Amino acid sequence: MTDHLAQAHDLLATHPIVDGHNDFPWALREQVHYDLDQRDMATDLTAYTHTDLPRLRAGGVGAQFWSVFVRSDFQGDTAVSATLEQIDVVRRFTDRYATDLRPAVTADDMEAARTEGRIASLMGAEGGHSINCSLATLRTLYDLGVRYMTLTHNDNVPWADSATDEPKAHGLTRFGEEVVREMNRLGMLVDLSHVSADTMRDALRVTEAPVVFSHSSARAVCDHPRNIPDDVLAQLPANGGVAMATFVPKFVLPEAVAWTREADENMRAHGLHPLEMTPAAMKVQRAFEEANPRPMATVSTVADHLDHMREVAGIDHIGIGGDFDGTAFTPDGLGDVAGYPNLVAELLDRRWSPADLAKLTWQNAVRTLRGAEDAARAAQTTRGPSIATIDQLDGTDAAE
């Protein structure tokens, strides 16, 4: 494995990681209310976060989609404002650390960052609640640099079902289909992580552009509703999109599913949201883990998912989306953003070729964004911005 680790570092120097999802902006919000002086990315932030610039460099990261996530219990204008605050902090730290980070909104920008030796800094919105059922708001997020939107987070939106809520629309409503078409027209990737399997299938039926799963793994390997069924993975070659495997233990290790459910209940019993990662919340999580040792996912666990996803979707349609700073727990060997070489070394040990690994780490994600840009150019020749409303398409009570 030592030789493979050296080979992994060499490979990542040429074909660095494109990571589909990192929640560092939310960590900044929760921990220091966006005060960048208190969380200097240029320094070692190991005591506070999974992410900083030295560890991104050590991990061979060449492009990062920063999640401008807001929790799905944020609703209406509150969700929109919070999303704008998330966008603002990404733009501020990208400007502040311009030597290391390069703003990116296109595939060409990603390639330019790689040539310059900087990390392409992209944004993805996580959850359709961020647009408050408004296509004009969707367009504004695109204009501000957001290049994917996850259609739901953990709860349904009025026009799409989440993987972890009770089915209501049973996929996409008519307005949900219009959201997908407008994202296609803009060149914003449709992100199908977090959505129900029916929503995945509806989106793949409607979309004119490649889709992305920014942080989801294989349901056949770990039967969690957040993961991707094989019939959906099998549609990616025709669509041209990419499924980016996540590292979150409860999504990759079957034994971790029940344990995490109990940890979440413990958080609620302490008056905390299960997704909260403030110092006080993490103290509660660590105490629970000490009293109830958790099943440990490893680098090999994640590699098992990638093996399966490659078999079903093909090598051209898989990538990596770690979800760092969006999870309290991480696999052994993938504890922070410095860990990607360990995964690449494991795949080399499993006889993945350097050419295949270059697709996994860099090429597939760049191609998928370029595909969305090409589809947008074509769509814009035939239609202008949609002014449809959810009331018009789904009925006057749909947004309630």
C-alpha positions as CSV (number, residue, x, y, z in Angstrom):
1,M,0.0,0.0,0.0
2,T,2.9,2.3,0.6
3,D,3.9,2.3,-3.1
4,H,0.2,2.8,-4.0
5,L,0.0,5.8,-1.7
6,A,3.0,7.4,-3.5
7,Q,1.4,6.6,-6.8
8,A,-1.9,8.1,-5.6
9,H,-0.1,11.4,-4.8
10,D,1.5,11.4,-8.2
11,L,-1.8,10.8,-9.9
12,L,-3.6,13.6,-8.0
13,A,-0.8,16.0,-8.9
14,T,-2.0,15.7,-12.5
15,H,-5.7,14.7,-12.1
16,P,-6.7,16.2,-8.8
17,I,-10.0,15.5,-6.9
18,V,-13.2,17.3,-7.9
19,D,-15.2,17.0,-4.7
20,G,-19.0,17.4,-5.2
21,H,-20.0,18.5,-1.7
22,N,-18.3,20.2,1.2
23,D,-20.3,22.0,4.0
24,F,-17.5,24.2,5.3
25,P,-19.7,27.3,4.7
26,W,-22.3,25.9,7.1
27,A,-19.6,25.2,9.7
28,L,-18.5,28.9,9.4
29,R,-22.1,29.9,10.0
30,E,-22.6,27.7,13.0
31,Q,-19.3,28.1,14.7
32,V,-18.2,31.7,14.2
33,H,-21.1,33.5,12.4
34,Y,-19.0,33.9,9.3
35,D,-16.1,35.6,11.0
36,L,-13.2,34.5,8.8
37,D,-10.6,35.9,11.2
38,Q,-11.7,33.2,13.7
39,R,-11.4,30.4,11.1
40,D,-8.4,31.3,9.0
41,M,-8.4,28.7,6.2
42,A,-4.7,29.2,5.6
43,T,-4.0,27.7,9.0
44,D,-4.6,24.2,10.6
45,L,-8.3,24.1,11.6
46,T,-8.2,20.4,12.6
47,A,-9.6,21.2,16.0
48,Y,-12.7,22.8,14.4
49,T,-13.4,21.5,10.9
50,H,-12.6,18.8,8.3
51,T,-11.4,21.5,5.9
52,D,-8.6,24.1,5.6
53,L,-6.3,25.0,2.7
54,P,-3.3,23.0,3.9
55,R,-5.4,19.8,4.1
56,L,-7.1,20.5,0.8
57,R,-3.6,20.7,-0.7
58,A,-2.5,17.5,1.1
59,G,-5.5,15.8,-0.2
60,G,-4.9,16.6,-3.8
61,V,-8.1,18.6,-4.2
62,G,-8.3,20.6,-7.5
63,A,-11.9,21.7,-7.4
64,Q,-14.4,22.0,-4.7
65,F,-18.2,22.4,-4.9
66,W,-18.9,24.4,-1.7
67,S,-22.4,23.6,-0.5
68,V,-24.4,26.8,0.2
69,F,-26.7,24.6,2.2
70,V,-29.4,25.8,4.6
71,R,-31.4,23.4,6.8
72,S,-34.8,22.4,5.4
73,D,-36.5,23.7,8.6
74,F,-35.6,27.1,7.2
75,Q,-38.5,28.1,5.0
76,G,-39.7,30.9,2.8
77,D,-37.8,34.1,2.6
78,T,-35.7,32.9,5.7
79,A,-34.3,30.1,3.5
80,V,-33.6,32.4,0.6
81,S,-31.8,35.0,2.9
82,A,-29.7,32.3,4.6
83,T,-28.7,30.8,1.2
84,L,-27.6,34.3,0.1
85,E,-25.5,34.5,3.3
86,Q,-23.9,31.2,2.5
87,I,-23.1,32.4,-1.1
88,D,-21.6,35.6,0.4
89,V,-19.2,33.7,2.7
90,V,-18.0,31.5,-0.2
91,R,-17.3,34.6,-2.3
92,R,-15.5,36.3,0.6
93,F,-13.2,33.4,1.4
94,T,-12.5,32.8,-2.3
95,D,-11.5,36.4,-2.6
96,R,-9.5,36.3,0.6
97,Y,-7.5,33.3,-0.4
98,A,-7.1,34.1,-4.0
99,T,-3.6,32.6,-4.2
100,D,-5.1,29.2,-3.5
101,L,-8.7,29.4,-4.6
102,R,-10.0,30.4,-8.0
103,P,-13.7,31.3,-8.6
104,A,-15.2,28.9,-11.1
105,V,-18.5,28.8,-12.8
106,T,-17.6,26.8,-16.0
107,A,-15.7,23.7,-17.0
108,D,-13.1,26.0,-18.6
109,D,-12.7,27.8,-15.3
110,M,-12.0,24.5,-13.6
111,E,-9.4,23.6,-16.2
112,A,-7.8,27.1,-15.9
113,A,-7.6,26.7,-12.1
114,R,-5.8,23.3,-12.6
115,T,-3.3,24.9,-15.0
116,E,-2.7,27.8,-12.5
117,G,-2.2,25.4,-9.6
118,R,-5.2,26.8,-7.7
119,I,-8.3,25.0,-6.4
120,A,-11.4,25.8,-8.5
121,S,-14.1,27.1,-6.1
122,L,-17.6,26.3,-7.2
123,M,-21.0,26.5,-5.4
124,G,-24.0,24.2,-5.1
125,A,-27.3,24.9,-3.4
126,E,-28.6,22.0,-1.3
127,G,-32.4,21.8,-1.3
128,G,-35.1,23.4,-3.4
129,H,-36.4,25.2,-0.3
130,S,-33.6,27.7,-1.1
131,I,-35.6,29.1,-4.0
132,N,-39.0,29.4,-2.2
133,C,-40.9,28.1,-5.2
134,S,-39.6,30.9,-7.4
135,L,-37.9,30.5,-10.8
136,A,-36.7,34.1,-10.6
137,T,-34.9,33.2,-7.4
138,L,-33.4,30.2,-9.1
139,R,-32.1,32.4,-11.9
140,T,-30.6,34.8,-9.3
141,L,-28.8,32.0,-7.6
142,Y,-27.3,31.0,-11.0
143,D,-26.3,34.6,-11.6
144,L,-24.5,34.6,-8.2
145,G,-22.5,31.6,-9.3
146,V,-24.5,28.6,-8.1
147,R,-23.9,25.7,-10.5
148,Y,-26.0,22.9,-9.0
149,M,-29.1,22.7,-6.9
150,T,-30.1,19.6,-5.0
151,L,-33.8,19.4,-5.6
152,T,-34.6,18.6,-1.9
153,H,-32.8,18.2,1.3
154,N,-34.1,15.9,4.1
155,D,-37.7,17.1,3.8
156,N,-40.0,17.3,0.8
157,V,-40.5,20.6,-1.0
158,P,-43.9,21.3,-2.5
159,W,-42.8,20.2,-5.9
160,A,-40.5,17.2,-5.2
161,D,-40.2,14.3,-2.7
162,S,-37.2,13.8,-0.5
163,A,-35.6,10.4,0.1
164,T,-36.2,10.8,3.9
165,D,-39.7,12.2,4.1
166,E,-43.1,10.6,3.5
167,P,-44.0,10.5,-0.2
168,K,-46.4,13.3,-1.3
169,A,-45.8,14.1,-4.9
170,H,-44.5,10.7,-5.7
171,G,-41.7,12.2,-7.7
172,L,-41.9,15.6,-9.4
173,T,-45.0,17.7,-9.8
174,R,-45.6,19.7,-12.9
175,F,-43.8,22.7,-11.3
176,G,-41.0,20.4,-10.3
177,E,-40.6,19.4,-13.9
178,E,-40.5,23.1,-14.9
179,V,-37.7,23.7,-12.3
180,V,-35.7,20.9,-14.0
181,R,-36.3,22.4,-17.4
182,E,-35.3,25.9,-16.2
183,M,-32.1,24.6,-14.6
184,N,-31.3,22.9,-17.9
185,R,-31.9,26.2,-19.7
186,L,-29.6,28.1,-17.3
187,G,-26.8,25.5,-17.3
188,M,-27.3,24.6,-13.6
189,L,-26.7,21.0,-12.8
190,V,-29.8,19.1,-11.5
191,D,-28.5,17.4,-8.3
192,L,-30.4,14.2,-7.3
193,S,-28.7,13.5,-4.0
194,H,-31.3,13.5,-1.1
195,V,-34.3,13.0,-3.4
196,S,-36.6,10.0,-3.5
197,A,-36.0,7.3,-6.1
198,D,-39.2,8.4,-7.8
199,T,-37.9,12.0,-8.0
200,M,-34.7,10.7,-9.5
201,R,-36.5,8.8,-12.2
202,D,-38.8,11.7,-13.0
203,A,-35.9,14.1,-13.2
204,L,-34.0,11.7,-15.5
205,R,-37.1,11.5,-17.7
206,V,-37.5,15.3,-18.0
207,T,-33.9,16.6,-18.1
208,E,-32.3,17.6,-21.3
209,A,-28.8,17.8,-19.6
210,P,-26.5,15.5,-17.6
211,V,-27.4,15.3,-13.9
212,V,-25.2,14.9,-10.9
213,F,-25.5,13.1,-7.6
214,S,-23.2,15.4,-5.5
215,H,-22.9,13.0,-2.5
216,S,-24.7,9.6,-2.7
217,S,-23.5,6.0,-2.7
218,A,-24.9,2.7,-3.9
219,R,-28.2,1.4,-2.4
220,A,-27.3,-2.2,-3.4
221,V,-24.3,-2.0,-1.1
222,C,-26.0,-0.1,1.8
223,D,-29.7,-0.1,1.7
224,H,-30.4,3.5,2.8
225,P,-32.9,5.7,1.0
226,R,-30.3,8.4,0.5
227,N,-28.4,6.1,-1.8
228,I,-28.9,5.4,-5.6
229,P,-30.8,2.3,-6.8
230,D,-29.2,0.3,-9.5
231,D,-31.9,1.0,-12.1
232,V,-31.1,4.8,-11.7
233,L,-27.3,4.2,-11.8
234,A,-27.9,2.3,-15.0
235,Q,-29.5,5.3,-16.7
236,L,-26.4,7.5,-16.2
237,P,-24.6,6.4,-19.4
238,A,-27.5,7.6,-21.6
239,N,-27.9,10.8,-19.6
240,G,-24.2,11.6,-19.4
241,G,-24.2,12.5,-15.7
242,V,-22.1,11.5,-12.7
243,A,-22.7,9.9,-9.4
244,M,-20.3,11.1,-6.7
245,A,-19.8,8.6,-3.9
246,T,-20.1,10.0,-0.4
247,F,-18.2,9.0,2.7
248,V,-20.9,9.5,5.4
249,P,-20.8,6.3,7.5
250,K,-24.6,5.9,7.8
251,F,-24.8,5.9,4.0
252,V,-22.0,3.5,3.3
253,L,-22.0,1.0,6.1
254,P,-25.2,-1.0,6.9
255,E,-24.2,-1.5,10.5
256,A,-24.0,2.3,11.0
257,V,-27.6,3.0,10.0
258,A,-29.2,2.0,13.2
259,W,-26.4,3.4,15.3
260,T,-26.8,6.8,13.7
261,R,-30.5,6.8,14.2
262,E,-29.9,6.3,18.0
263,A,-27.3,9.1,17.9
264,D,-29.8,11.4,16.2
265,E,-32.4,10.6,18.9
266,N,-29.8,11.4,21.6
267,M,-29.3,14.8,20.0
268,R,-33.0,15.6,20.0
269,A,-33.2,14.5,23.6
270,H,-30.6,17.2,24.4
271,G,-32.6,19.8,22.5
272,L,-30.3,19.8,19.5
273,H,-30.9,19.3,15.8
274,P,-29.2,16.1,14.6
275,L,-27.3,18.1,11.9
276,E,-26.0,20.6,14.4
277,M,-22.2,20.7,14.6
278,T,-21.5,23.5,17.0
279,P,-19.0,22.8,19.7
280,A,-21.8,22.0,22.2
281,A,-23.4,19.7,19.8
282,M,-20.2,17.9,19.0
283,K,-19.6,17.4,22.7
284,V,-22.9,15.6,22.9
285,Q,-22.1,13.5,19.9
286,R,-18.7,12.5,21.2
287,A,-20.1,11.5,24.6
288,F,-22.7,9.3,22.9
289,E,-20.0,7.7,20.8
290,E,-17.8,7.0,23.8
291,A,-20.7,5.3,25.6
292,N,-21.9,3.5,22.5
293,P,-18.9,2.6,20.2
294,R,-20.0,3.1,16.6
295,P,-19.5,0.6,13.8
296,M,-16.5,1.9,11.9
297,A,-16.6,2.5,8.2
298,T,-13.2,2.5,6.4
299,V,-11.6,3.4,3.1
300,S,-12.4,-0.1,2.0
301,T,-16.1,0.5,2.7
302,V,-16.2,3.5,0.4
303,A,-14.2,1.6,-2.3
304,D,-16.8,-1.2,-2.2
305,H,-19.4,1.4,-3.3
306,L,-17.2,2.7,-6.0
307,D,-16.6,-0.8,-7.3
308,H,-20.3,-1.4,-7.5
309,M,-21.1,2.0,-9.0
310,R,-18.4,1.5,-11.7
311,E,-19.9,-1.9,-12.5
312,V,-23.5,-0.6,-12.9
313,A,-23.0,3.0,-14.2
314,G,-19.6,2.6,-15.9
315,I,-16.3,4.3,-15.2
316,D,-17.3,7.4,-17.1
317,H,-20.1,8.2,-14.7
318,I,-18.7,8.1,-11.2
319,G,-17.0,10.6,-9.0
320,I,-16.4,11.7,-5.3
321,G,-18.5,13.8,-3.0
322,G,-17.2,13.4,0.6
323,D,-19.7,15.6,2.5
324,F,-16.9,16.8,4.8
325,D,-18.1,19.3,7.5
326,G,-21.6,18.0,6.8
327,T,-21.3,14.9,9.0
328,A,-20.2,14.4,12.6
329,F,-18.6,11.1,11.8
330,T,-16.2,9.9,9.1
331,P,-14.6,6.7,8.0
332,D,-11.3,5.5,9.3
333,G,-8.7,6.8,6.8
334,L,-11.0,9.5,5.5
335,G,-11.2,11.7,8.5
336,D,-10.8,15.0,6.6
337,V,-10.1,16.5,3.2
338,A,-6.4,15.3,3.4
339,G,-7.6,11.7,3.2
340,Y,-8.4,11.4,-0.6
341,P,-5.0,9.8,-1.4
342,N,-5.9,6.9,0.9
343,L,-9.0,6.2,-1.2
344,V,-7.0,6.4,-4.5
345,A,-4.4,4.1,-3.1
346,E,-7.1,1.6,-2.1
347,L,-8.5,1.6,-5.6
348,L,-5.0,1.2,-7.1
349,D,-4.6,-1.8,-4.8
350,R,-7.9,-3.1,-6.3
351,R,-6.3,-2.8,-9.8
352,W,-8.0,0.3,-11.0
353,S,-5.9,1.8,-13.7
354,P,-4.5,5.3,-13.7
355,A,-6.7,6.2,-16.7
356,D,-9.8,5.0,-14.8
357,L,-8.8,7.0,-11.7
358,A,-8.2,10.1,-13.7
359,K,-11.9,9.9,-14.8
360,L,-13.0,9.3,-11.2
361,T,-11.1,12.2,-9.7
362,W,-11.2,14.9,-12.4
363,Q,-12.5,14.2,-15.9
364,N,-16.0,12.9,-15.3
365,A,-17.1,15.9,-13.2
366,V,-15.6,18.4,-15.6
367,R,-17.3,16.7,-18.5
368,T,-20.6,16.7,-16.8
369,L,-20.6,20.4,-16.1
370,R,-19.5,21.0,-19.7
371,G,-22.4,18.9,-20.8
372,A,-24.8,21.1,-18.8
373,E,-23.3,24.2,-20.5
374,D,-23.8,22.7,-23.9
375,A,-27.4,21.7,-23.2
376,A,-28.1,25.3,-21.9
377,R,-26.8,26.8,-25.1
378,A,-29.1,24.6,-27.1
379,A,-32.1,25.3,-24.9
380,Q,-31.6,29.1,-25.0
381,T,-32.0,29.0,-28.8
382,T,-35.6,27.8,-28.4
383,R,-37.0,29.3,-25.1
384,G,-36.5,32.2,-22.8
385,P,-36.8,32.4,-19.0
386,S,-39.8,30.6,-17.6
387,I,-42.3,32.8,-15.7
388,A,-44.4,29.8,-14.6
389,T,-45.6,29.7,-11.0
390,I,-46.4,26.8,-8.8
391,D,-50.0,28.0,-8.4
392,Q,-50.4,28.0,-12.2
393,L,-48.9,24.5,-12.7
394,D,-49.8,22.6,-9.4
395,G,-52.9,24.5,-8.1
396,T,-53.4,27.4,-5.7
397,D,-52.7,25.4,-2.6
398,A,-49.6,23.7,-3.8
399,A,-47.0,25.9,-2.0
400,E,-48.6,25.6,1.4
